[in-house]
Amino acid sequence: MSNMANTPGRQYGADNENTTLVFNDEDNIEDMYLTFGVAAEEYGIGIGHVTEVVGMQRIMEVPDVPNFIKGVINLRGKVIPVMDVRIRFGMDVKDYTERTVIIVLDIDNVQIGLVVDYVSEVLEIPQSNIDQPTHMGNSDNNSVIRGFGKLGDKVAIMLDIHRMVSDQSIDLRKALESAPGVHESAAGKQALR
C-alpha cells in the first residue's frame, strides 16, 4: 500500500485545478475508492494505490510495448509508463479533452499512469456493498473486474488494479530497460525500481 494512509492530504485535480483530500483516523482507507469515467461507465480503484491525478501532458512513445501503453511521461523527474484505459478495455479511441487526466498509481512500488476521460469523486464503499461479478464467460478468472460497488443509486465497476497492470508493468519494465536513452537516465532507473 502506498504511504497515502500516513499522509494528511493528497492533491487531486487536472491542469491548474487542485483539490486536497484529507483523511483522518476515522476514515477506513480500505473502503475508499477513486471513481473515474471512461466512455459511459464509472469505474473505481482503491485510493490506497493512487498517488496523484495530473492533467494531460506530453507522452513519449516507447517501441515494443502493447498498443494500450501510450508511452512514458516525465513527472517531476520520474519516468512513469502510461496506459490508456480506453484502449486497454477495447473501446473506441477518443481525442483527449481538457477533462482527460492521468491517474498516477503506485502498485508494489512501481508507478504507472492511467489515462481516463475524467475523475469523478472519492467514495467510501464498504465491502458489504460490493457485489462479486459473475465470470461473464471468462473461464480463466483473470478478469480485471473485482466487483460492482453500490452507493445509493450509484454503481461503479470496481477494478482489480493488480490484474489490470501487473503483467503489463513487468513487460513494460523490461521494454523500458532496453529502450535506448530511457534506461540511461537516473530518473528512468529510479522509476523502474
C-alpha positions as CSV (number, residue, x, y, z in Angstrom):
1,M,0.0,0.0,0.0
2,S,1.2,3.5,-0.7
3,N,2.0,5.9,2.1
4,M,-1.3,7.7,1.5
5,A,-2.8,6.5,4.8
6,N,0.0,8.2,6.6
7,T,-0.3,11.4,4.6
8,P,-2.8,14.1,5.9
9,G,-3.8,15.2,2.4
10,R,-3.2,14.5,-1.2
11,Q,-3.9,16.7,-4.2
12,Y,-6.2,15.6,-7.0
13,G,-7.1,17.6,-10.0
14,A,-6.3,18.4,-13.6
15,D,-4.3,21.3,-15.0
16,N,-4.4,24.2,-12.6
17,E,-7.3,22.8,-10.6
18,N,-6.2,21.1,-7.4
19,T,-8.4,19.5,-4.7
20,T,-6.9,18.3,-1.4
21,L,-8.4,15.3,0.2
22,V,-7.8,15.0,3.9
23,F,-8.1,11.6,5.6
24,N,-8.3,11.3,9.4
25,D,-8.1,8.3,11.7
26,E,-11.8,7.6,11.4
27,D,-11.6,7.1,7.6
28,N,-11.3,3.5,6.6
29,I,-8.9,3.8,3.7
30,E,-9.6,0.2,2.7
31,D,-13.2,1.2,1.8
32,M,-12.2,4.4,-0.1
33,Y,-12.3,4.4,-3.9
34,L,-11.4,7.0,-6.5
35,T,-14.1,6.9,-9.2
36,F,-13.5,7.9,-12.8
37,G,-15.2,7.8,-16.1
38,V,-14.3,6.0,-19.3
39,A,-16.8,6.2,-22.1
40,A,-20.3,6.0,-20.4
41,E,-19.2,4.0,-17.4
42,E,-17.9,4.8,-13.9
43,Y,-15.0,2.7,-12.5
44,G,-13.4,2.6,-9.1
45,I,-9.9,1.8,-7.8
46,G,-8.7,1.6,-4.3
47,I,-7.5,5.0,-3.1
48,G,-4.5,3.4,-1.4
49,H,-2.8,2.9,-4.8
50,V,-3.5,6.5,-6.0
51,T,-0.6,8.9,-5.6
52,E,-1.9,11.8,-7.6
53,V,-4.0,12.9,-10.6
54,V,-2.4,15.1,-13.2
55,G,-3.6,16.8,-16.3
56,M,-2.6,15.5,-19.7
57,Q,0.9,16.2,-20.8
58,R,3.4,15.1,-23.4
59,I,3.6,11.3,-23.6
60,M,6.8,10.0,-25.1
61,E,6.2,6.9,-27.3
62,V,8.1,3.8,-26.5
63,P,8.6,1.0,-29.0
64,D,7.8,-2.7,-28.5
65,V,5.0,-2.3,-25.9
66,P,1.4,-3.3,-26.1
67,N,-0.8,-0.8,-28.0
68,F,-2.6,0.4,-24.8
69,I,0.7,1.6,-23.3
70,K,0.9,5.1,-24.8
71,G,4.4,5.6,-23.6
72,V,6.0,7.4,-20.7
73,I,5.8,10.8,-19.0
74,N,8.3,12.7,-17.1
75,L,6.7,13.7,-13.8
76,R,9.0,15.9,-11.7
77,G,12.0,13.8,-12.8
78,K,10.4,10.4,-12.6
79,V,9.7,8.4,-15.8
80,I,6.3,6.9,-15.5
81,P,4.7,4.5,-18.0
82,V,1.2,5.5,-19.1
83,M,-1.7,3.1,-20.1
84,D,-4.8,4.4,-22.0
85,V,-7.7,2.7,-20.2
86,R,-10.0,3.1,-23.3
87,I,-7.6,1.1,-25.4
88,R,-6.9,-1.4,-22.7
89,F,-10.6,-2.1,-22.5
90,G,-11.0,-2.4,-26.3
91,M,-13.1,0.8,-26.5
92,D,-13.1,3.3,-29.4
93,V,-10.2,5.7,-29.2
94,K,-11.2,9.3,-28.5
95,D,-9.2,12.5,-28.7
96,Y,-8.1,13.8,-25.3
97,T,-10.0,16.8,-23.9
98,E,-9.5,19.3,-21.1
99,R,-11.1,16.8,-18.7
100,T,-8.8,13.9,-19.7
101,V,-6.4,13.1,-16.8
102,I,-3.7,10.7,-15.8
103,I,-4.2,8.9,-12.5
104,V,-0.8,8.0,-11.2
105,L,-0.8,4.8,-9.2
106,D,1.8,3.1,-7.0
107,I,1.5,-0.7,-7.3
108,D,4.0,-2.7,-5.4
109,N,6.5,0.3,-5.6
110,V,6.0,0.5,-9.4
111,Q,4.4,3.7,-10.6
112,I,2.1,3.7,-13.6
113,G,-0.3,6.2,-15.0
114,L,-3.9,5.5,-16.3
115,V,-5.3,7.9,-18.9
116,V,-9.1,8.2,-18.2
117,D,-11.8,10.5,-19.6
118,Y,-12.3,12.3,-16.2
119,V,-12.1,11.8,-12.5
120,S,-15.4,11.8,-10.6
121,E,-15.0,11.6,-6.8
122,V,-13.8,9.7,-3.9
123,L,-16.4,7.4,-2.4
124,E,-16.5,5.2,0.7
125,I,-17.9,1.9,-0.3
126,P,-17.9,-0.8,2.4
127,Q,-17.1,-4.4,1.3
128,S,-20.7,-5.3,2.0
129,N,-21.8,-3.0,-0.8
130,I,-19.5,-4.6,-3.4
131,D,-21.2,-7.4,-5.4
132,Q,-18.9,-10.1,-6.8
133,P,-19.1,-10.4,-10.6
134,T,-20.2,-13.4,-12.4
135,H,-17.4,-14.7,-14.6
136,M,-19.2,-13.4,-17.8
137,G,-17.6,-16.0,-20.0
138,N,-14.1,-15.5,-18.6
139,S,-13.2,-19.1,-17.7
140,D,-9.6,-18.3,-16.6
141,N,-10.8,-16.0,-13.9
142,N,-8.3,-13.3,-14.8
143,S,-10.9,-10.6,-15.2
144,V,-9.9,-7.1,-14.2
145,I,-13.4,-6.6,-12.7
146,R,-13.3,-7.0,-8.9
147,G,-17.0,-6.3,-8.4
148,F,-19.7,-3.8,-8.6
149,G,-19.8,-1.1,-5.9
150,K,-23.1,0.3,-4.9
151,L,-23.7,3.5,-3.0
152,G,-27.2,4.9,-3.1
153,D,-28.3,5.0,-6.7
154,K,-24.7,4.9,-8.0
155,V,-23.0,1.8,-9.3
156,A,-19.3,1.7,-10.2
157,I,-17.3,-1.1,-11.7
158,M,-14.6,-1.9,-9.2
159,L,-11.3,-2.8,-10.8
160,D,-8.7,-5.3,-9.7
161,I,-5.8,-3.0,-10.4
162,H,-3.1,-5.7,-9.9
163,R,-4.7,-7.8,-12.6
164,M,-5.1,-4.8,-14.9
165,V,-1.5,-3.8,-14.8
166,S,0.7,-6.5,-13.2
167,D,1.8,-8.4,-16.3
168,Q,1.9,-5.2,-18.4
169,S,4.0,-3.4,-15.9
170,I,6.5,-6.2,-15.8
171,D,6.7,-6.3,-19.6
172,L,6.9,-2.5,-19.7
173,R,9.7,-2.5,-17.2
174,K,11.7,-4.9,-19.5
175,A,10.9,-2.8,-22.5
176,L,11.9,0.5,-20.8
177,E,15.1,-1.1,-19.6
178,S,16.0,-2.0,-23.2
179,A,14.8,1.3,-24.8
180,P,17.7,3.5,-25.9
181,G,18.1,6.6,-23.9
182,V,15.4,5.9,-21.3
183,H,17.3,3.5,-19.1
184,E,20.4,5.6,-19.1
185,S,19.0,8.4,-17.0
186,A,18.9,8.3,-13.2
187,A,15.3,9.2,-13.3
188,G,14.5,6.3,-15.6
189,K,16.3,3.9,-13.4
190,Q,14.6,5.2,-10.3
191,A,11.2,4.9,-11.9
192,L,11.8,1.3,-12.8
193,R,13.0,0.1,-9.4
